[in-house]
Amino acid sequence: MTERHWWRGAVIYQVYPRSFLDTDGDGVGDLPGILARLDYIAALGVDAIWISPFFKSPMADFGYDIADYRDVDPLFGTLDDFDRLLEKAHALGLKVMIDQVLSHCSDQHAWFRESRESRDNPKADWFVWADARPDGSPPNNWLSLFGGVAWQWEPRRGQYYLHNFLPSQPDLNFHHPDVRAAQLANVRFWLDRGVDGLRLDAINFCFHDAQLRDNPAKPAELRTGRGFSPDNPYAFQYHWHNNTQPENLGFLEDLRALLDRYPDIGALGEISSEDSLATTAEYCTPNRLHMGYSFELLTEDSSPAYIRATVEALEAKMTEGWPCWAISNHDVQRAVTRWGGADADDALARQLVALVCSLRGSVCLYQGEELGLPEADVPFEALQDPYGKAFWPNFKGRDGCRTPMPWTDAPGAGFSAGEPWLPVPQAHRARNAEVQARDPDSVLNAARAFLAWRKTQPALVEGTIHFLDAPPQVLAFVREHAGQRLLVAFNLSAAAVEWTLPMPATLLPMPGVDAAQIDGDRLRFPARGGACAMLG
């Protein structure tokens, strides 16, 4: 994997279509809205966009429950709209990645509607069906990520079906060769249409344990999770049998063989398992996925020690693949709030963009990160997320990171002429893109400046990474590529810090962050400051 590919070191901007821009006044974003703002995205200096699902769906999980893999939901537009979006993105030099949700679909998909009717129809074995235990209870103890048992009774067949997520998201039976072939054909449909890459949702969930063995219990002290409620019973088990099965590796190799028939496709797998770093390393090899994306930096721990340990652990395991990092997405609390609390300031928001874009690998930036948006507080009566409704009030779900993009300070934040599907908080309207574009000191202009500068630093785009010992508030590492050696350091605390440099260094201007200063061999950081220095 030494040949230069577009996705190596790329900055990928995640667009959540429902919340990006609404052009028809129904309060929900759409594909024409993305098309209308492609110039804005290109001006950020990113390399690609990743568009969350826009396929036909009943929207029980807002598009991650697909009813037709080859069509656009009318809520978002048409296939022609997608083609126009793709054409303009390419004209602007942007690559386009789309979500592919292969492990499960909607219960409204034609496959499942047929499968549930009987035990002997052509699609009878396309989903994970199992008989009840003698007492009528589910076939094993597997739990759904969204709470409760992972099995739903179907009276037409007199059997249970598996759903690792919502009951309306039945799991496909990847042990069946026709299922694997059908999903590869669906992927081929979009590759033929001209997409440049795939973000593979929950890709380690494709196969289940064919013996349906119970998952073992997890000790109480280990019941910590990433991105889900701490009181979710899902955390009570080791999920050894309902995902991340060895058969998945063969499917990934078949998928890669398909991708390799097309020029320079990038496949990014979302991986959440009991040992996500080990699974990411196993999945990202020259004959499997190009990149892996796990949840280790989507936690509440933002300490330099944790970030260093996480990146070093993946570096040690991933000897062949290419990592991809994110600190925010559509499933977790926004990083500015998660890592900075309710009073987080713009210095942190600027620093976070620079930090994640300085690690080795590719980067996913979530829409609004470039504006420094904090988590929105969505009241229960406005809540849409079924996950949040199920675990309210201890866990408010994912709506707080999914509120519409604030484009202007208008009542609808320039997002929609109608009533937005989620409310736009005043704090977001005050940070709208229009006002930030005019402010040279804004988070938006800091992000633009940093991303433009990053493109001129080969070591940041493709280099190796080696961490250095530093004060506990400081994350410091060396990036090296093609003779360029850069020392990069960030003060992750809200107070000034000094560090005696371990080697001679020449400070470089690092736009987009509050800059540190060199005084002899001492590096003086302001609160939330950063530095980049050339090493001899």
C-alpha positions as CSV (number, residue, x, y, z in Angstrom):
1,M,0.0,0.0,0.0
2,T,2.8,2.4,-0.9
3,E,1.2,3.8,-4.0
4,R,-0.4,7.2,-3.4
5,H,-4.2,6.9,-3.3
6,W,-6.6,9.8,-2.9
7,W,-7.9,8.4,0.4
8,R,-4.5,8.2,2.1
9,G,-4.3,11.1,4.4
10,A,-7.6,12.5,3.1
11,V,-9.8,14.8,5.1
12,I,-13.4,13.5,4.6
13,Y,-16.3,15.8,5.5
14,Q,-19.4,13.9,6.8
15,V,-22.7,15.2,5.6
16,Y,-25.8,14.1,7.5
17,P,-28.4,14.9,4.7
18,R,-31.4,15.4,7.0
19,S,-29.6,18.3,8.7
20,F,-27.5,19.9,6.0
21,L,-29.8,22.1,3.9
22,D,-33.5,21.8,3.0
23,T,-34.4,23.2,-0.4
24,D,-38.1,22.2,-0.6
25,G,-39.4,23.6,2.7
26,D,-40.4,20.3,4.3
27,G,-38.0,20.8,7.2
28,V,-35.7,17.9,6.2
29,G,-32.4,18.4,4.3
30,D,-32.0,16.9,0.8
31,L,-29.6,16.1,-2.0
32,P,-30.2,19.4,-3.8
33,G,-29.3,21.0,-0.5
34,I,-25.9,19.3,-0.5
35,L,-25.4,20.2,-4.2
36,A,-26.1,23.9,-3.3
37,R,-23.4,23.9,-0.6
38,L,-20.7,21.9,-2.4
39,D,-18.8,25.2,-3.0
40,Y,-18.8,25.8,0.8
41,I,-17.5,22.3,1.4
42,A,-14.8,22.6,-1.3
43,A,-13.7,25.9,0.2
44,L,-13.0,24.2,3.5
45,G,-10.1,22.4,1.9
46,V,-11.3,18.9,2.5
47,D,-10.7,16.1,0.0
48,A,-14.0,14.2,0.0
49,I,-17.5,14.1,1.3
50,W,-19.1,11.1,3.0
51,I,-22.9,11.2,2.7
52,S,-24.9,9.4,5.3
53,P,-27.8,7.2,3.9
54,F,-30.2,8.8,1.5
55,F,-31.7,5.6,0.2
56,K,-35.4,4.7,0.3
57,S,-36.4,4.0,3.9
58,P,-39.3,4.3,6.3
59,M,-36.8,6.3,8.5
60,A,-37.2,4.4,11.7
61,D,-33.5,4.9,12.1
62,F,-33.3,7.9,9.8
63,G,-32.0,6.1,6.7
64,Y,-29.9,3.3,8.3
65,D,-32.9,1.1,7.8
66,I,-32.9,0.7,4.0
67,A,-35.9,-0.4,2.1
68,D,-34.3,-0.1,-1.4
69,Y,-30.5,-0.1,-1.8
70,R,-30.7,1.3,-5.3
71,D,-33.1,4.2,-5.1
72,V,-33.2,7.6,-3.4
73,D,-35.9,8.3,-0.8
74,P,-38.3,11.0,-2.1
75,L,-37.6,12.8,1.1
76,F,-34.1,13.5,-0.2
77,G,-34.7,13.7,-4.0
78,T,-34.1,11.5,-6.9
79,L,-31.3,9.5,-8.6
80,D,-30.9,12.4,-11.0
81,D,-30.3,14.7,-8.1
82,F,-27.5,12.3,-6.9
83,D,-26.0,12.2,-10.3
84,R,-25.9,16.0,-10.5
85,L,-24.4,16.1,-7.0
86,L,-21.7,13.6,-8.0
87,E,-20.9,15.5,-11.2
88,K,-20.5,18.9,-9.5
89,A,-18.4,17.4,-6.6
90,H,-16.0,15.9,-9.1
91,A,-15.8,19.2,-11.0
92,L,-14.8,20.8,-7.7
93,G,-12.2,18.2,-7.0
94,L,-14.1,16.4,-4.3
95,K,-14.4,12.7,-4.0
96,V,-17.8,11.2,-3.0
97,M,-18.2,8.4,-0.5
98,I,-21.6,7.0,0.4
99,D,-22.8,4.9,3.3
100,Q,-23.5,1.2,2.6
101,V,-25.5,-0.6,5.3
102,L,-24.9,-4.2,4.4
103,S,-25.5,-6.2,7.6
104,H,-29.2,-5.3,8.0
105,C,-32.1,-3.6,6.2
106,S,-35.6,-2.3,6.9
107,D,-38.4,-4.7,7.7
108,Q,-40.1,-2.9,4.7
109,H,-37.5,-4.2,2.3
110,A,-39.0,-6.6,-0.3
111,W,-36.5,-9.3,0.8
112,F,-37.8,-9.3,4.3
113,R,-41.5,-8.9,3.4
114,E,-41.1,-12.2,1.4
115,S,-38.9,-13.9,4.0
116,R,-41.3,-13.4,6.9
117,E,-44.3,-15.0,5.1
118,S,-43.2,-18.6,5.3
119,R,-40.4,-21.0,6.0
120,D,-40.2,-22.3,2.4
121,N,-40.2,-19.2,0.1
122,P,-37.2,-18.2,-2.0
123,K,-36.1,-15.7,0.6
124,A,-36.9,-17.8,3.6
125,D,-33.2,-18.1,4.7
126,W,-32.1,-14.6,3.8
127,F,-32.5,-13.4,7.4
128,V,-31.5,-14.9,10.7
129,W,-34.5,-17.0,11.8
130,A,-34.6,-19.3,14.8
131,D,-37.1,-21.4,16.7
132,A,-38.1,-20.4,20.2
133,R,-36.9,-22.3,23.2
134,P,-39.3,-24.9,24.6
135,D,-40.7,-22.2,27.0
136,G,-41.3,-19.8,24.1
137,S,-38.4,-17.5,25.0
138,P,-35.9,-16.3,22.4
139,P,-33.3,-18.7,21.1
140,N,-30.4,-17.2,23.0
141,N,-29.4,-14.2,25.2
142,W,-28.3,-11.8,22.6
143,L,-29.1,-8.2,23.2
144,S,-29.9,-5.3,20.8
145,L,-27.7,-2.2,20.9
146,F,-30.8,-0.1,21.2
147,G,-31.9,-1.9,24.4
148,G,-33.7,-5.2,25.2
149,V,-33.5,-8.6,23.5
150,A,-32.2,-8.9,19.9
151,W,-35.0,-11.2,18.8
152,Q,-38.5,-10.3,17.5
153,W,-41.3,-12.8,17.2
154,E,-42.9,-13.3,13.8
155,P,-46.2,-15.1,14.0
156,R,-46.4,-15.9,10.3
157,R,-43.4,-18.2,10.5
158,G,-43.7,-19.0,14.2
159,Q,-40.1,-18.0,14.7
160,Y,-37.9,-15.3,16.0
161,Y,-35.7,-13.1,13.8
162,L,-32.5,-11.4,14.8
163,H,-32.1,-7.6,15.0
164,N,-28.8,-6.2,16.4
165,F,-30.4,-2.7,16.2
166,L,-34.1,-1.8,16.1
167,P,-36.7,-4.5,15.7
168,S,-37.5,-2.9,12.3
169,Q,-33.9,-3.5,11.2
170,P,-33.7,-7.3,10.7
171,D,-30.2,-8.8,10.2
172,L,-29.4,-10.4,6.9
173,N,-28.1,-14.0,7.0
174,F,-24.6,-13.6,5.4
175,H,-24.0,-17.3,5.8
176,H,-26.3,-17.6,2.7
177,P,-24.3,-17.2,-0.5
178,D,-27.2,-15.5,-2.3
179,V,-27.3,-12.8,0.3
180,R,-23.6,-12.0,-0.1
181,A,-24.0,-11.9,-3.9
182,A,-27.0,-9.6,-3.7
183,Q,-25.3,-7.1,-1.4
184,L,-22.2,-7.1,-3.6
185,A,-24.5,-6.4,-6.6
186,N,-26.0,-3.5,-4.7
187,V,-22.5,-2.1,-4.1
188,R,-21.7,-2.6,-7.8
189,F,-24.7,-0.4,-8.7
190,W,-23.2,2.6,-7.0
191,L,-19.7,1.9,-8.1
192,D,-21.0,1.9,-11.7
193,R,-22.7,5.2,-11.0
194,G,-19.3,6.7,-10.2
195,V,-18.9,7.0,-6.5
196,D,-15.3,7.1,-5.2
197,G,-15.7,5.3,-2.0
198,L,-17.8,3.6,0.6
199,R,-18.3,4.1,4.3
200,L,-19.4,0.6,5.5
201,D,-21.7,0.9,8.4
202,A,-21.4,-1.7,11.2
203,I,-19.3,-3.8,8.8
204,N,-18.3,-6.3,11.5
205,F,-22.0,-7.2,12.1
206,C,-22.5,-9.0,8.8
207,F,-22.1,-12.6,10.2
208,H,-23.5,-14.1,13.4
209,D,-22.4,-17.3,15.2
210,A,-24.2,-20.1,13.2
211,Q,-24.5,-22.1,16.4
212,L,-26.4,-19.2,18.1
213,R,-24.3,-19.6,21.3
214,D,-25.1,-17.4,24.3
215,N,-22.8,-14.4,24.9
216,P,-21.0,-14.6,28.2
217,A,-21.7,-12.1,31.0
218,K,-19.4,-9.1,31.5
219,P,-18.3,-8.2,35.0
220,A,-19.9,-5.0,36.3
221,E,-16.6,-3.1,36.5
222,L,-16.1,-3.6,32.7
223,R,-19.5,-2.5,31.6
224,T,-18.3,0.7,29.9
225,G,-19.4,1.6,26.5
226,R,-18.7,3.9,23.6
227,G,-21.6,5.9,22.3
228,F,-24.4,4.2,24.2
229,S,-26.1,4.7,27.5
230,P,-24.3,3.5,30.6
231,D,-27.5,1.8,31.8
232,N,-28.0,0.0,28.5
233,P,-28.0,-3.8,29.2
234,Y,-26.1,-4.2,26.0
235,A,-23.0,-3.4,28.1
236,F,-23.7,-6.5,30.3
237,Q,-22.3,-9.0,27.8
238,Y,-19.2,-9.8,25.8
239,H,-20.5,-9.6,22.3
240,W,-18.4,-12.6,21.0
241,H,-21.1,-14.3,19.0
242,N,-23.5,-11.8,17.5
243,N,-20.8,-9.9,15.5
244,T,-17.2,-10.0,14.4
245,Q,-17.2,-13.6,13.2
246,P,-14.3,-15.2,11.3
247,E,-16.4,-15.7,8.2
248,N,-16.6,-12.0,7.8
249,L,-13.0,-11.9,6.6
250,G,-13.9,-13.9,3.5
251,F,-16.7,-11.5,2.7
252,L,-14.4,-8.5,3.0
253,E,-12.0,-10.2,0.6
254,D,-14.8,-10.7,-1.9
255,L,-15.8,-7.1,-1.4
256,R,-12.2,-5.9,-2.0
257,A,-12.0,-8.0,-5.1
258,L,-15.0,-6.1,-6.4
259,L,-13.7,-2.7,-5.4
260,D,-10.4,-3.5,-7.1
261,R,-12.1,-3.7,-10.5
262,Y,-12.7,0.1,-10.3
263,P,-10.1,2.8,-10.3
264,D,-8.9,4.0,-6.9
265,I,-11.9,3.3,-4.7
266,G,-11.6,3.8,-0.9
267,A,-13.5,1.6,1.5
268,L,-13.8,2.8,5.1
269,G,-15.2,0.3,7.6
270,E,-17.0,1.4,10.8
271,I,-15.9,-1.2,13.4
272,S,-17.3,-1.6,16.9
273,S,-16.3,-4.8,18.6
274,E,-15.1,-6.1,22.0
275,D,-11.5,-5.2,20.8
276,S,-12.1,-2.7,18.0
277,L,-8.5,-1.8,17.5
278,A,-7.5,-5.5,17.0
279,T,-10.5,-5.9,14.6
280,T,-9.6,-2.8,12.7
281,A,-6.1,-4.1,12.2
282,E,-7.4,-7.4,11.1
283,Y,-9.9,-5.9,8.7
284,C,-7.5,-3.4,7.1
285,T,-5.1,-5.3,5.0
286,P,-4.2,-5.1,1.3
287,N,-6.9,-7.7,0.4
288,R,-9.6,-6.4,2.7
289,L,-10.6,-2.8,3.6
290,H,-8.5,0.3,2.8
291,M,-9.2,2.1,6.0
292,G,-10.8,1.4,9.4
293,Y,-12.8,3.7,11.6
294,S,-13.5,2.8,15.2
295,F,-14.9,4.5,18.3
296,E,-11.9,4.9,20.5
297,L,-11.6,8.7,20.2
298,L,-15.4,9.1,20.5
299,T,-15.2,8.7,24.2
300,E,-15.2,11.3,27.0
301,D,-11.5,10.8,27.8
302,S,-9.6,13.5,26.0
303,S,-6.4,13.3,28.0
304,P,-3.1,13.2,26.2
305,A,-2.3,9.9,27.9
306,Y,-5.5,8.3,26.5
307,I,-5.1,9.7,23.0
308,R,-1.4,8.6,22.9
309,A,-2.2,5.1,24.2
310,T,-5.0,4.6,21.8
311,V,-3.1,5.7,18.7
312,E,0.0,3.7,19.8
313,A,-2.1,0.6,20.4
314,L,-3.5,0.8,16.8
315,E,-0.1,1.6,15.4
316,A,1.3,-1.5,17.0
317,K,-1.5,-3.7,15.7
318,M,-2.1,-2.2,12.2
319,T,1.1,-3.2,10.3
320,E,-0.5,-3.2,6.8
321,G,-3.6,-1.0,6.8
322,W,-4.4,2.7,7.1
323,P,-6.2,4.3,10.0
324,C,-9.0,6.9,9.9
325,W,-9.7,9.0,12.9
326,A,-12.8,11.0,14.0
327,I,-13.7,12.7,17.3
328,S,-17.3,13.5,16.3
329,N,-20.0,12.0,14.1
330,H,-23.8,11.6,13.9
331,D,-23.9,9.0,16.8
332,V,-22.1,10.7,19.7
333,Q,-22.1,14.0,21.6
334,R,-20.2,16.7,19.8
335,A,-16.6,16.8,20.7
336,V,-16.5,20.5,21.8
337,T,-19.0,19.6,24.6
338,R,-17.8,16.1,25.2
339,W,-14.2,17.2,25.8
340,G,-14.7,20.8,26.9
341,G,-17.9,20.8,28.8
342,A,-20.7,23.4,28.7
343,D,-18.3,26.3,28.8
344,A,-15.9,25.2,26.0
345,D,-14.5,28.1,24.0
346,D,-13.4,28.7,20.4
347,A,-9.8,28.0,21.3
348,L,-10.7,24.4,22.0
349,A,-12.9,24.1,18.8
350,R,-10.0,25.4,16.7
351,Q,-7.5,23.0,18.4
352,L,-9.7,19.9,18.0
353,V,-9.8,20.3,14.2
354,A,-6.0,20.7,14.1
355,L,-5.4,17.8,16.5
356,V,-7.4,15.2,14.7
357,C,-6.0,16.3,11.4
358,S,-2.5,15.9,12.6
359,L,-2.7,12.2,13.6
360,R,-1.4,9.6,11.2
361,G,-4.2,8.5,8.9
362,S,-7.2,9.9,7.2
363,V,-9.8,12.0,9.0
364,C,-13.6,12.3,9.2
365,L,-14.8,15.8,10.1
366,Y,-18.5,15.9,11.0
367,Q,-20.6,18.8,9.6
368,G,-20.5,21.7,12.1
369,E,-17.1,20.8,13.6
370,E,-15.7,23.5,11.4
371,L,-18.1,25.9,13.1
372,G,-17.2,24.8,16.6
373,L,-20.8,23.7,17.3
374,P,-21.5,22.5,20.8
375,E,-24.0,19.7,21.6
376,A,-27.6,20.9,21.3
377,D,-30.0,20.3,24.2
378,V,-33.1,18.9,22.6
379,P,-36.1,18.8,24.9
380,F,-38.0,15.5,25.1
381,E,-41.1,16.8,23.3
382,A,-38.9,17.6,20.2
383,L,-36.9,14.3,20.4
384,Q,-36.8,12.2,17.2
385,D,-34.2,9.5,18.0
386,P,-35.8,6.2,19.1
387,Y,-32.6,5.5,21.0
388,G,-33.0,8.6,23.0
389,K,-36.7,8.1,23.7
390,A,-35.9,4.6,25.0
391,F,-33.3,5.7,27.5
392,W,-34.6,9.1,28.5
393,P,-33.8,10.9,30.8
394,N,-30.5,9.2,31.6
395,F,-29.4,9.3,28.0
396,K,-30.8,11.8,25.6
397,G,-29.9,10.0,22.4
398,R,-28.2,11.3,19.3
399,D,-30.4,14.2,18.3
400,G,-28.2,16.7,20.1
401,C,-25.5,16.2,17.4
402,R,-27.9,16.0,14.5
403,T,-29.6,19.4,14.7
404,P,-29.6,21.4,11.4
405,M,-26.6,23.3,10.1
406,P,-26.8,27.0,10.9
407,W,-26.1,28.8,7.7
408,T,-27.5,32.3,8.8
409,D,-29.1,33.9,11.8
410,A,-32.5,33.7,10.3
411,P,-35.3,31.9,12.4
412,G,-34.7,28.7,10.5
413,A,-30.9,29.3,10.6
414,G,-31.0,29.4,6.8
415,F,-31.5,25.6,6.8
416,S,-35.2,25.5,5.9
417,A,-38.1,27.8,5.0
418,G,-40.3,25.4,6.9
419,E,-40.1,24.0,10.4
420,P,-36.8,22.2,10.9
421,W,-37.2,18.5,11.8
422,L,-35.1,19.3,14.9
423,P,-34.9,22.7,16.6
424,V,-31.9,24.9,15.9
425,P,-30.6,26.3,19.3
426,Q,-29.8,30.0,19.5
427,A,-26.2,29.1,20.4
428,H,-25.9,27.5,17.0
429,R,-27.5,30.4,15.1
430,A,-25.0,32.7,16.7
431,R,-22.2,30.5,15.2
432,N,-23.7,30.4,11.7
433,A,-21.5,29.9,8.7
434,E,-22.3,33.3,7.2
435,V,-21.2,35.4,10.1
436,Q,-18.1,33.1,10.7
437,A,-17.0,33.5,7.1
438,R,-16.7,37.3,7.7
439,D,-14.8,36.9,10.9
440,P,-11.0,36.3,10.3
441,D,-10.7,34.9,13.9
442,S,-13.6,32.5,13.6
443,V,-13.4,28.7,14.0
444,L,-14.5,28.4,10.4
445,N,-11.6,30.5,9.0
446,A,-9.2,28.7,11.4
447,A,-10.3,25.3,10.0
448,R,-9.9,26.6,6.4
449,A,-6.4,28.0,7.2
450,F,-5.3,24.8,8.9
451,L,-6.5,22.5,6.2
452,A,-4.9,24.5,3.5
453,W,-1.6,24.5,5.4
454,R,-1.8,20.8,6.1
455,K,-1.9,20.1,2.3
456,T,1.6,21.7,2.1
457,Q,3.1,19.4,4.8
458,P,3.7,15.9,3.4
459,A,4.6,14.5,6.8
460,L,1.1,15.4,8.1
461,V,-0.6,13.8,5.2
462,E,1.3,10.6,4.8
463,G,4.0,10.5,7.5
464,T,4.8,8.0,10.3
465,I,4.0,8.9,13.9
466,H,6.1,8.6,17.0
467,F,5.0,10.0,20.4
468,L,7.3,11.9,22.7
469,D,7.2,12.2,26.5
470,A,5.9,15.6,27.6
471,P,4.1,17.3,30.5
472,P,0.8,15.5,31.2
473,Q,-1.2,18.3,29.7
474,V,0.7,18.0,26.4
475,L,0.2,15.6,23.5
476,A,3.4,15.6,21.4
477,F,4.5,13.5,18.5
478,V,6.8,13.5,15.5
479,R,5.5,13.0,12.0
480,E,8.0,12.0,9.3
481,H,7.8,11.5,5.6
482,A,10.2,11.9,2.6
483,G,12.9,13.6,4.6
484,Q,10.5,16.0,6.4
485,R,10.4,15.7,10.2
486,L,7.8,17.7,12.1
487,L,7.3,18.0,15.8
488,V,3.6,18.6,16.6
489,A,2.4,19.3,20.1
490,F,-0.9,20.5,21.7
491,N,-1.6,21.7,25.1
492,L,-5.0,20.1,25.9
493,S,-5.5,22.0,29.1
494,A,-7.2,25.3,29.8
495,A,-4.1,26.8,31.4
496,A,-0.7,27.8,30.0
497,V,2.0,25.2,30.0
498,E,5.8,25.1,29.4
499,W,7.8,22.2,28.0
500,T,11.5,21.8,27.7
501,L,12.1,20.5,24.2
502,P,14.0,17.2,24.0
503,M,15.7,18.2,20.8
504,P,16.5,21.4,18.8
505,A,13.5,22.6,16.8
506,T,12.6,25.5,14.5
507,L,9.1,26.7,15.0
508,L,6.9,26.8,12.0
509,P,3.7,28.9,11.7
510,M,0.8,26.6,12.4
511,P,-2.4,28.4,11.3
512,G,-5.7,27.7,12.9
513,V,-4.6,27.3,16.6
514,D,-3.4,29.6,19.3
515,A,0.3,29.4,18.7
516,A,3.0,28.4,21.2
517,Q,6.3,30.3,21.3
518,I,9.9,29.1,21.7
519,D,12.2,30.6,24.2
520,G,15.5,29.0,24.0
521,D,14.8,25.3,24.5
522,R,11.4,25.9,26.2
523,L,8.1,25.8,24.3
524,R,5.5,28.0,25.9
525,F,1.9,27.1,25.2
526,P,-1.1,29.2,25.8
527,A,-4.3,27.5,27.0
528,R,-5.5,25.1,24.2
529,G,-2.4,26.1,22.2
530,G,-0.5,24.2,19.6
531,A,2.8,24.1,17.9
532,C,4.6,22.7,14.9
533,A,8.4,22.7,14.5
534,M,10.8,21.5,12.0
535,L,13.4,19.0,13.2
536,G,16.8,18.7,11.7
